[in-house]
């Protein structure tokens, strides 16, 4: 998906699409995106709008949060899509899907999806990246469960996400206090 600036189409170079629900985005996802930027010129974070999947955050909320997190990273494009991923990718300049793996249990599902996508588009490759050791146990599902029970998720998700989770679950939102030399 070339970017348009006042009617001029800008080439985004080597592009990868990183699809997912990102409900919510975690530091594991962010780690994959940042490392992918060392390989690709542009990473499109493609947030799936799956009406059959019950999401905590709406598609608009997820897009807004991910855009806020990457507001200072112009080579991360945040978008949403509905329907087949290969149809969405066909509208972009991407030839590669980016997928993160946490454990061997992820591989079987991801392998089947990569095979199906390749069957639907023989020019589309999937690049698997292992999540960094600090985040291999982090999943959006676990983050939501811990947060819903009042557990601390700071350090596993950006502050914005931790705050939004507390708001969603109607938990007290604590404000960060700056600690100075006089404290």
PyMOL commands that place a pseudoatom at each C-alpha (Angstrom):
pseudoatom trace, name=CA, resn=UNK, resi=1, chain=A, elem=C, hetatm=0, pos=[0.000, 0.000, 0.000]
pseudoatom trace, name=CA, resn=UNK, resi=2, chain=A, elem=C, hetatm=0, pos=[1.989, 2.973, -1.199]
pseudoatom trace, name=CA, resn=UNK, resi=3, chain=A, elem=C, hetatm=0, pos=[1.449, 6.029, 0.975]
pseudoatom trace, name=CA, resn=UNK, resi=4, chain=A, elem=C, hetatm=0, pos=[-0.065, 9.137, -0.586]
pseudoatom trace, name=CA, resn=UNK, resi=5, chain=A, elem=C, hetatm=0, pos=[1.146, 12.592, 0.265]
pseudoatom trace, name=CA, resn=UNK, resi=6, chain=A, elem=C, hetatm=0, pos=[-0.904, 15.313, -1.479]
pseudoatom trace, name=CA, resn=UNK, resi=7, chain=A, elem=C, hetatm=0, pos=[-1.600, 13.104, -4.512]
pseudoatom trace, name=CA, resn=UNK, resi=8, chain=A, elem=C, hetatm=0, pos=[1.976, 11.791, -4.785]
pseudoatom trace, name=CA, resn=UNK, resi=9, chain=A, elem=C, hetatm=0, pos=[2.484, 8.066, -4.213]
pseudoatom trace, name=CA, resn=UNK, resi=10, chain=A, elem=C, hetatm=0, pos=[5.472, 7.327, -1.976]
pseudoatom trace, name=CA, resn=UNK, resi=11, chain=A, elem=C, hetatm=0, pos=[7.239, 3.958, -2.302]
pseudoatom trace, name=CA, resn=UNK, resi=12, chain=A, elem=C, hetatm=0, pos=[7.562, 2.288, 1.104]
pseudoatom trace, name=CA, resn=UNK, resi=13, chain=A, elem=C, hetatm=0, pos=[10.476, 0.011, 0.090]
pseudoatom trace, name=CA, resn=UNK, resi=14, chain=A, elem=C, hetatm=0, pos=[10.586, -3.522, 1.476]
pseudoatom trace, name=CA, resn=UNK, resi=15, chain=A, elem=C, hetatm=0, pos=[7.257, -4.017, 3.229]
pseudoatom trace, name=CA, resn=UNK, resi=16, chain=A, elem=C, hetatm=0, pos=[6.067, -6.661, 5.676]
pseudoatom trace, name=CA, resn=UNK, resi=17, chain=A, elem=C, hetatm=0, pos=[2.533, -7.029, 6.970]
pseudoatom trace, name=CA, resn=UNK, resi=18, chain=A, elem=C, hetatm=0, pos=[2.204, -7.991, 10.632]
pseudoatom trace, name=CA, resn=UNK, resi=19, chain=A, elem=C, hetatm=0, pos=[-1.400, -9.151, 11.059]
pseudoatom trace, name=CA, resn=UNK, resi=20, chain=A, elem=C, hetatm=0, pos=[-3.153, -9.877, 14.319]
pseudoatom trace, name=CA, resn=UNK, resi=21, chain=A, elem=C, hetatm=0, pos=[-5.942, -8.918, 16.634]
pseudoatom trace, name=CA, resn=UNK, resi=22, chain=A, elem=C, hetatm=0, pos=[-3.632, -6.922, 18.949]
pseudoatom trace, name=CA, resn=UNK, resi=23, chain=A, elem=C, hetatm=0, pos=[-6.337, -7.012, 21.629]
pseudoatom trace, name=CA, resn=UNK, resi=24, chain=A, elem=C, hetatm=0, pos=[-4.334, -5.488, 23.242]
pseudoatom trace, name=CA, resn=UNK, resi=25, chain=A, elem=C, hetatm=0, pos=[-0.869, -4.976, 21.800]
pseudoatom trace, name=CA, resn=UNK, resi=26, chain=A, elem=C, hetatm=0, pos=[1.888, -6.161, 24.171]
pseudoatom trace, name=CA, resn=UNK, resi=27, chain=A, elem=C, hetatm=0, pos=[5.617, -5.601, 24.481]
pseudoatom trace, name=CA, resn=UNK, resi=28, chain=A, elem=C, hetatm=0, pos=[6.000, -8.995, 22.764]
pseudoatom trace, name=CA, resn=UNK, resi=29, chain=A, elem=C, hetatm=0, pos=[4.279, -7.579, 19.665]
pseudoatom trace, name=CA, resn=UNK, resi=30, chain=A, elem=C, hetatm=0, pos=[6.260, -4.353, 19.895]
pseudoatom trace, name=CA, resn=UNK, resi=31, chain=A, elem=C, hetatm=0, pos=[9.507, -6.338, 20.153]
pseudoatom trace, name=CA, resn=UNK, resi=32, chain=A, elem=C, hetatm=0, pos=[8.666, -8.171, 16.911]
pseudoatom trace, name=CA, resn=UNK, resi=33, chain=A, elem=C, hetatm=0, pos=[7.785, -4.899, 15.127]
pseudoatom trace, name=CA, resn=UNK, resi=34, chain=A, elem=C, hetatm=0, pos=[10.973, -3.131, 16.241]
pseudoatom trace, name=CA, resn=UNK, resi=35, chain=A, elem=C, hetatm=0, pos=[13.172, -6.062, 15.219]
pseudoatom trace, name=CA, resn=UNK, resi=36, chain=A, elem=C, hetatm=0, pos=[11.338, -6.372, 11.884]
pseudoatom trace, name=CA, resn=UNK, resi=37, chain=A, elem=C, hetatm=0, pos=[12.210, -2.729, 11.156]
pseudoatom trace, name=CA, resn=UNK, resi=38, chain=A, elem=C, hetatm=0, pos=[15.850, -3.836, 11.059]
pseudoatom trace, name=CA, resn=UNK, resi=39, chain=A, elem=C, hetatm=0, pos=[14.934, -6.056, 8.073]
pseudoatom trace, name=CA, resn=UNK, resi=40, chain=A, elem=C, hetatm=0, pos=[12.104, -4.173, 6.367]
pseudoatom trace, name=CA, resn=UNK, resi=41, chain=A, elem=C, hetatm=0, pos=[11.721, -0.533, 5.405]
pseudoatom trace, name=CA, resn=UNK, resi=42, chain=A, elem=C, hetatm=0, pos=[8.060, -0.517, 6.443]
pseudoatom trace, name=CA, resn=UNK, resi=43, chain=A, elem=C, hetatm=0, pos=[5.966, -2.705, 8.708]
pseudoatom trace, name=CA, resn=UNK, resi=44, chain=A, elem=C, hetatm=0, pos=[2.215, -2.537, 8.301]
pseudoatom trace, name=CA, resn=UNK, resi=45, chain=A, elem=C, hetatm=0, pos=[0.469, -3.513, 11.526]
pseudoatom trace, name=CA, resn=UNK, resi=46, chain=A, elem=C, hetatm=0, pos=[-2.741, -4.951, 10.112]
pseudoatom trace, name=CA, resn=UNK, resi=47, chain=A, elem=C, hetatm=0, pos=[-5.336, -5.203, 12.865]
pseudoatom trace, name=CA, resn=UNK, resi=48, chain=A, elem=C, hetatm=0, pos=[-7.908, -7.883, 12.128]
pseudoatom trace, name=CA, resn=UNK, resi=49, chain=A, elem=C, hetatm=0, pos=[-11.558, -6.937, 12.352]
pseudoatom trace, name=CA, resn=UNK, resi=50, chain=A, elem=C, hetatm=0, pos=[-13.064, -10.342, 13.036]
pseudoatom trace, name=CA, resn=UNK, resi=51, chain=A, elem=C, hetatm=0, pos=[-16.738, -10.000, 13.954]
pseudoatom trace, name=CA, resn=UNK, resi=52, chain=A, elem=C, hetatm=0, pos=[-16.854, -13.636, 15.108]
pseudoatom trace, name=CA, resn=UNK, resi=53, chain=A, elem=C, hetatm=0, pos=[-14.119, -13.074, 17.686]
pseudoatom trace, name=CA, resn=UNK, resi=54, chain=A, elem=C, hetatm=0, pos=[-15.199, -11.288, 20.841]
pseudoatom trace, name=CA, resn=UNK, resi=55, chain=A, elem=C, hetatm=0, pos=[-12.682, -8.522, 21.402]
pseudoatom trace, name=CA, resn=UNK, resi=56, chain=A, elem=C, hetatm=0, pos=[-12.235, -6.463, 24.536]
pseudoatom trace, name=CA, resn=UNK, resi=57, chain=A, elem=C, hetatm=0, pos=[-11.324, -3.333, 22.573]
pseudoatom trace, name=CA, resn=UNK, resi=58, chain=A, elem=C, hetatm=0, pos=[-13.134, -2.206, 19.439]
pseudoatom trace, name=CA, resn=UNK, resi=59, chain=A, elem=C, hetatm=0, pos=[-11.251, -2.118, 16.175]
pseudoatom trace, name=CA, resn=UNK, resi=60, chain=A, elem=C, hetatm=0, pos=[-11.135, 1.696, 16.360]
pseudoatom trace, name=CA, resn=UNK, resi=61, chain=A, elem=C, hetatm=0, pos=[-9.733, 1.579, 19.911]
pseudoatom trace, name=CA, resn=UNK, resi=62, chain=A, elem=C, hetatm=0, pos=[-7.034, -0.912, 18.907]
pseudoatom trace, name=CA, resn=UNK, resi=63, chain=A, elem=C, hetatm=0, pos=[-6.035, 1.129, 15.855]
pseudoatom trace, name=CA, resn=UNK, resi=64, chain=A, elem=C, hetatm=0, pos=[-5.926, 4.318, 17.940]
pseudoatom trace, name=CA, resn=UNK, resi=65, chain=A, elem=C, hetatm=0, pos=[-3.786, 2.716, 20.672]
pseudoatom trace, name=CA, resn=UNK, resi=66, chain=A, elem=C, hetatm=0, pos=[-1.274, 1.167, 18.256]
pseudoatom trace, name=CA, resn=UNK, resi=67, chain=A, elem=C, hetatm=0, pos=[-1.024, 4.454, 16.332]
pseudoatom trace, name=CA, resn=UNK, resi=68, chain=A, elem=C, hetatm=0, pos=[-0.350, 6.280, 19.609]
pseudoatom trace, name=CA, resn=UNK, resi=69, chain=A, elem=C, hetatm=0, pos=[2.405, 3.823, 20.524]
pseudoatom trace, name=CA, resn=UNK, resi=70, chain=A, elem=C, hetatm=0, pos=[4.132, 4.226, 17.134]
pseudoatom trace, name=CA, resn=UNK, resi=71, chain=A, elem=C, hetatm=0, pos=[3.362, 7.923, 16.600]
pseudoatom trace, name=CA, resn=UNK, resi=72, chain=A, elem=C, hetatm=0, pos=[7.093, 8.720, 16.375]
pseudoatom trace, name=CA, resn=UNK, resi=73, chain=A, elem=C, hetatm=0, pos=[7.889, 5.797, 14.051]
pseudoatom trace, name=CA, resn=UNK, resi=74, chain=A, elem=C, hetatm=0, pos=[6.854, 6.812, 10.526]
pseudoatom trace, name=CA, resn=UNK, resi=75, chain=A, elem=C, hetatm=0, pos=[7.835, 3.479, 8.972]
pseudoatom trace, name=CA, resn=UNK, resi=76, chain=A, elem=C, hetatm=0, pos=[5.174, 1.688, 11.024]
pseudoatom trace, name=CA, resn=UNK, resi=77, chain=A, elem=C, hetatm=0, pos=[1.808, 1.964, 9.301]
pseudoatom trace, name=CA, resn=UNK, resi=78, chain=A, elem=C, hetatm=0, pos=[-1.258, 0.996, 11.323]
pseudoatom trace, name=CA, resn=UNK, resi=79, chain=A, elem=C, hetatm=0, pos=[-4.321, -0.211, 9.454]
pseudoatom trace, name=CA, resn=UNK, resi=80, chain=A, elem=C, hetatm=0, pos=[-7.255, -2.549, 9.924]
pseudoatom trace, name=CA, resn=UNK, resi=81, chain=A, elem=C, hetatm=0, pos=[-8.752, -5.142, 7.645]
pseudoatom trace, name=CA, resn=UNK, resi=82, chain=A, elem=C, hetatm=0, pos=[-11.733, -7.438, 7.356]
pseudoatom trace, name=CA, resn=UNK, resi=83, chain=A, elem=C, hetatm=0, pos=[-11.888, -10.693, 5.428]
pseudoatom trace, name=CA, resn=UNK, resi=84, chain=A, elem=C, hetatm=0, pos=[-9.061, -12.741, 3.975]
pseudoatom trace, name=CA, resn=UNK, resi=85, chain=A, elem=C, hetatm=0, pos=[-5.590, -11.606, 4.878]
pseudoatom trace, name=CA, resn=UNK, resi=86, chain=A, elem=C, hetatm=0, pos=[-4.265, -12.432, 1.396]
pseudoatom trace, name=CA, resn=UNK, resi=87, chain=A, elem=C, hetatm=0, pos=[-6.854, -10.063, -0.112]
pseudoatom trace, name=CA, resn=UNK, resi=88, chain=A, elem=C, hetatm=0, pos=[-5.659, -7.299, 2.216]
pseudoatom trace, name=CA, resn=UNK, resi=89, chain=A, elem=C, hetatm=0, pos=[-1.982, -8.007, 1.439]
pseudoatom trace, name=CA, resn=UNK, resi=90, chain=A, elem=C, hetatm=0, pos=[-2.741, -7.836, -2.303]
pseudoatom trace, name=CA, resn=UNK, resi=91, chain=A, elem=C, hetatm=0, pos=[-3.618, -4.147, -1.779]
pseudoatom trace, name=CA, resn=UNK, resi=92, chain=A, elem=C, hetatm=0, pos=[-0.193, -3.447, -0.260]
pseudoatom trace, name=CA, resn=UNK, resi=93, chain=A, elem=C, hetatm=0, pos=[3.339, -3.542, -1.600]
pseudoatom trace, name=CA, resn=UNK, resi=94, chain=A, elem=C, hetatm=0, pos=[4.143, -6.454, 0.733]
pseudoatom trace, name=CA, resn=UNK, resi=95, chain=A, elem=C, hetatm=0, pos=[5.456, -9.865, -0.210]
pseudoatom trace, name=CA, resn=UNK, resi=96, chain=A, elem=C, hetatm=0, pos=[6.026, -11.017, 3.362]
pseudoatom trace, name=CA, resn=UNK, resi=97, chain=A, elem=C, hetatm=0, pos=[3.768, -11.742, 6.306]
pseudoatom trace, name=CA, resn=UNK, resi=98, chain=A, elem=C, hetatm=0, pos=[5.393, -11.361, 9.680]
pseudoatom trace, name=CA, resn=UNK, resi=99, chain=A, elem=C, hetatm=0, pos=[4.398, -13.702, 12.509]
pseudoatom trace, name=CA, resn=UNK, resi=100, chain=A, elem=C, hetatm=0, pos=[5.724, -13.988, 16.028]
pseudoatom trace, name=CA, resn=UNK, resi=101, chain=A, elem=C, hetatm=0, pos=[6.269, -17.307, 17.747]
pseudoatom trace, name=CA, resn=UNK, resi=102, chain=A, elem=C, hetatm=0, pos=[6.381, -17.641, 21.519]
pseudoatom trace, name=CA, resn=UNK, resi=103, chain=A, elem=C, hetatm=0, pos=[6.624, -21.392, 21.933]
pseudoatom trace, name=CA, resn=UNK, resi=104, chain=A, elem=C, hetatm=0, pos=[6.502, -24.575, 19.910]
pseudoatom trace, name=CA, resn=UNK, resi=105, chain=A, elem=C, hetatm=0, pos=[2.753, -24.696, 20.568]
pseudoatom trace, name=CA, resn=UNK, resi=106, chain=A, elem=C, hetatm=0, pos=[2.352, -21.598, 18.348]
pseudoatom trace, name=CA, resn=UNK, resi=107, chain=A, elem=C, hetatm=0, pos=[4.191, -23.232, 15.464]
pseudoatom trace, name=CA, resn=UNK, resi=108, chain=A, elem=C, hetatm=0, pos=[1.568, -25.791, 14.410]
pseudoatom trace, name=CA, resn=UNK, resi=109, chain=A, elem=C, hetatm=0, pos=[-1.212, -23.197, 14.068]
pseudoatom trace, name=CA, resn=UNK, resi=110, chain=A, elem=C, hetatm=0, pos=[1.096, -20.669, 12.385]
pseudoatom trace, name=CA, resn=UNK, resi=111, chain=A, elem=C, hetatm=0, pos=[2.465, -23.318, 9.997]
pseudoatom trace, name=CA, resn=UNK, resi=112, chain=A, elem=C, hetatm=0, pos=[-1.072, -24.217, 8.865]
pseudoatom trace, name=CA, resn=UNK, resi=113, chain=A, elem=C, hetatm=0, pos=[-1.968, -20.554, 8.366]
pseudoatom trace, name=CA, resn=UNK, resi=114, chain=A, elem=C, hetatm=0, pos=[1.259, -19.860, 6.434]
pseudoatom trace, name=CA, resn=UNK, resi=115, chain=A, elem=C, hetatm=0, pos=[0.608, -22.889, 4.237]
pseudoatom trace, name=CA, resn=UNK, resi=116, chain=A, elem=C, hetatm=0, pos=[-2.952, -21.784, 3.502]
pseudoatom trace, name=CA, resn=UNK, resi=117, chain=A, elem=C, hetatm=0, pos=[-1.860, -18.219, 2.733]
pseudoatom trace, name=CA, resn=UNK, resi=118, chain=A, elem=C, hetatm=0, pos=[0.866, -19.544, 0.424]
pseudoatom trace, name=CA, resn=UNK, resi=119, chain=A, elem=C, hetatm=0, pos=[-1.713, -21.744, -1.277]
pseudoatom trace, name=CA, resn=UNK, resi=120, chain=A, elem=C, hetatm=0, pos=[-3.954, -18.712, -1.856]
pseudoatom trace, name=CA, resn=UNK, resi=121, chain=A, elem=C, hetatm=0, pos=[-1.031, -16.522, -2.978]
pseudoatom trace, name=CA, resn=UNK, resi=122, chain=A, elem=C, hetatm=0, pos=[2.096, -18.407, -4.126]
pseudoatom trace, name=CA, resn=UNK, resi=123, chain=A, elem=C, hetatm=0, pos=[4.114, -15.134, -4.094]
pseudoatom trace, name=CA, resn=UNK, resi=124, chain=A, elem=C, hetatm=0, pos=[3.508, -14.523, -0.411]
pseudoatom trace, name=CA, resn=UNK, resi=125, chain=A, elem=C, hetatm=0, pos=[6.036, -15.708, 2.159]
pseudoatom trace, name=CA, resn=UNK, resi=126, chain=A, elem=C, hetatm=0, pos=[5.727, -15.832, 5.935]
pseudoatom trace, name=CA, resn=UNK, resi=127, chain=A, elem=C, hetatm=0, pos=[8.638, -14.863, 8.155]
pseudoatom trace, name=CA, resn=UNK, resi=128, chain=A, elem=C, hetatm=0, pos=[8.504, -16.300, 11.664]
pseudoatom trace, name=CA, resn=UNK, resi=129, chain=A, elem=C, hetatm=0, pos=[10.307, -14.407, 14.393]
pseudoatom trace, name=CA, resn=UNK, resi=130, chain=A, elem=C, hetatm=0, pos=[10.820, -15.758, 17.870]
pseudoatom trace, name=CA, resn=UNK, resi=131, chain=A, elem=C, hetatm=0, pos=[9.637, -13.415, 20.575]
pseudoatom trace, name=CA, resn=UNK, resi=132, chain=A, elem=C, hetatm=0, pos=[12.441, -12.233, 22.849]
pseudoatom trace, name=CA, resn=UNK, resi=133, chain=A, elem=C, hetatm=0, pos=[12.958, -14.301, 25.999]
pseudoatom trace, name=CA, resn=UNK, resi=134, chain=A, elem=C, hetatm=0, pos=[11.555, -11.503, 28.151]
pseudoatom trace, name=CA, resn=UNK, resi=135, chain=A, elem=C, hetatm=0, pos=[8.131, -11.811, 26.482]
pseudoatom trace, name=CA, resn=UNK, resi=136, chain=A, elem=C, hetatm=0, pos=[7.739, -15.444, 25.400]
pseudoatom trace, name=CA, resn=UNK, resi=137, chain=A, elem=C, hetatm=0, pos=[5.102, -16.033, 28.112]
pseudoatom trace, name=CA, resn=UNK, resi=138, chain=A, elem=C, hetatm=0, pos=[3.090, -12.891, 27.280]
pseudoatom trace, name=CA, resn=UNK, resi=139, chain=A, elem=C, hetatm=0, pos=[-0.100, -13.157, 25.262]
pseudoatom trace, name=CA, resn=UNK, resi=140, chain=A, elem=C, hetatm=0, pos=[-2.967, -10.726, 24.830]
pseudoatom trace, name=CA, resn=UNK, resi=141, chain=A, elem=C, hetatm=0, pos=[-5.319, -13.304, 26.324]
pseudoatom trace, name=CA, resn=UNK, resi=142, chain=A, elem=C, hetatm=0, pos=[-3.186, -13.655, 29.467]
pseudoatom trace, name=CA, resn=UNK, resi=143, chain=A, elem=C, hetatm=0, pos=[-2.781, -9.883, 29.773]
pseudoatom trace, name=CA, resn=UNK, resi=144, chain=A, elem=C, hetatm=0, pos=[-6.569, -9.420, 29.643]
pseudoatom trace, name=CA, resn=UNK, resi=145, chain=A, elem=C, hetatm=0, pos=[-7.153, -12.161, 32.199]
pseudoatom trace, name=CA, resn=UNK, resi=146, chain=A, elem=C, hetatm=0, pos=[-4.572, -10.810, 34.648]
pseudoatom trace, name=CA, resn=UNK, resi=147, chain=A, elem=C, hetatm=0, pos=[-5.818, -7.230, 34.213]
pseudoatom trace, name=CA, resn=UNK, resi=148, chain=A, elem=C, hetatm=0, pos=[-9.466, -8.254, 34.655]
pseudoatom trace, name=CA, resn=UNK, resi=149, chain=A, elem=C, hetatm=0, pos=[-8.566, -9.747, 38.038]
pseudoatom trace, name=CA, resn=UNK, resi=150, chain=A, elem=C, hetatm=0, pos=[-6.750, -6.594, 39.130]
pseudoatom trace, name=CA, resn=UNK, resi=151, chain=A, elem=C, hetatm=0, pos=[-3.247, -7.935, 38.539]
pseudoatom trace, name=CA, resn=UNK, resi=152, chain=A, elem=C, hetatm=0, pos=[-0.356, -5.729, 37.460]
pseudoatom trace, name=CA, resn=UNK, resi=153, chain=A, elem=C, hetatm=0, pos=[0.481, -5.841, 33.762]
pseudoatom trace, name=CA, resn=UNK, resi=154, chain=A, elem=C, hetatm=0, pos=[2.877, -2.892, 33.795]
pseudoatom trace, name=CA, resn=UNK, resi=155, chain=A, elem=C, hetatm=0, pos=[6.159, -3.894, 32.197]
pseudoatom trace, name=CA, resn=UNK, resi=156, chain=A, elem=C, hetatm=0, pos=[4.353, -6.295, 29.863]
pseudoatom trace, name=CA, resn=UNK, resi=157, chain=A, elem=C, hetatm=0, pos=[2.367, -3.662, 27.977]
pseudoatom trace, name=CA, resn=UNK, resi=158, chain=A, elem=C, hetatm=0, pos=[2.948, 0.065, 27.436]
pseudoatom trace, name=CA, resn=UNK, resi=159, chain=A, elem=C, hetatm=0, pos=[1.538, 2.392, 30.120]
pseudoatom trace, name=CA, resn=UNK, resi=160, chain=A, elem=C, hetatm=0, pos=[-1.210, 3.506, 27.726]
pseudoatom trace, name=CA, resn=UNK, resi=161, chain=A, elem=C, hetatm=0, pos=[-2.431, -0.089, 27.397]
pseudoatom trace, name=CA, resn=UNK, resi=162, chain=A, elem=C, hetatm=0, pos=[-2.237, -0.774, 31.146]
pseudoatom trace, name=CA, resn=UNK, resi=163, chain=A, elem=C, hetatm=0, pos=[-4.307, 2.351, 31.789]
pseudoatom trace, name=CA, resn=UNK, resi=164, chain=A, elem=C, hetatm=0, pos=[-6.873, 1.471, 29.106]
pseudoatom trace, name=CA, resn=UNK, resi=165, chain=A, elem=C, hetatm=0, pos=[-7.212, -2.062, 30.512]
pseudoatom trace, name=CA, resn=UNK, resi=166, chain=A, elem=C, hetatm=0, pos=[-7.916, -0.644, 33.968]
pseudoatom trace, name=CA, resn=UNK, resi=167, chain=A, elem=C, hetatm=0, pos=[-10.533, 1.663, 32.454]
pseudoatom trace, name=CA, resn=UNK, resi=168, chain=A, elem=C, hetatm=0, pos=[-12.182, -1.227, 30.571]
pseudoatom trace, name=CA, resn=UNK, resi=169, chain=A, elem=C, hetatm=0, pos=[-12.349, -3.356, 33.700]
pseudoatom trace, name=CA, resn=UNK, resi=170, chain=A, elem=C, hetatm=0, pos=[-13.380, -0.366, 35.838]
pseudoatom trace, name=CA, resn=UNK, resi=171, chain=A, elem=C, hetatm=0, pos=[-10.350, -0.688, 38.101]
pseudoatom trace, name=CA, resn=UNK, resi=172, chain=A, elem=C, hetatm=0, pos=[-8.683, 2.268, 39.834]
pseudoatom trace, name=CA, resn=UNK, resi=173, chain=A, elem=C, hetatm=0, pos=[-6.232, 4.017, 37.539]
pseudoatom trace, name=CA, resn=UNK, resi=174, chain=A, elem=C, hetatm=0, pos=[-3.108, 5.082, 39.389]
pseudoatom trace, name=CA, resn=UNK, resi=175, chain=A, elem=C, hetatm=0, pos=[-1.211, 8.082, 38.177]
pseudoatom trace, name=CA, resn=UNK, resi=176, chain=A, elem=C, hetatm=0, pos=[2.552, 7.935, 37.973]
pseudoatom trace, name=CA, resn=UNK, resi=177, chain=A, elem=C, hetatm=0, pos=[4.195, 10.169, 40.514]
pseudoatom trace, name=CA, resn=UNK, resi=178, chain=A, elem=C, hetatm=0, pos=[7.515, 11.699, 39.614]
pseudoatom trace, name=CA, resn=UNK, resi=179, chain=A, elem=C, hetatm=0, pos=[10.016, 11.015, 42.387]
pseudoatom trace, name=CA, resn=UNK, resi=180, chain=A, elem=C, hetatm=0, pos=[12.514, 13.765, 42.931]
pseudoatom trace, name=CA, resn=UNK, resi=181, chain=A, elem=C, hetatm=0, pos=[15.674, 14.116, 44.981]
pseudoatom trace, name=CA, resn=UNK, resi=182, chain=A, elem=C, hetatm=0, pos=[13.734, 15.606, 47.894]
pseudoatom trace, name=CA, resn=UNK, resi=183, chain=A, elem=C, hetatm=0, pos=[11.467, 12.532, 48.378]
for i in range(1, 183): cmd.bond("trace and resi %d" % i, "trace and resi %d" % (i + 1))
show_as sticks, trace
zoom trace
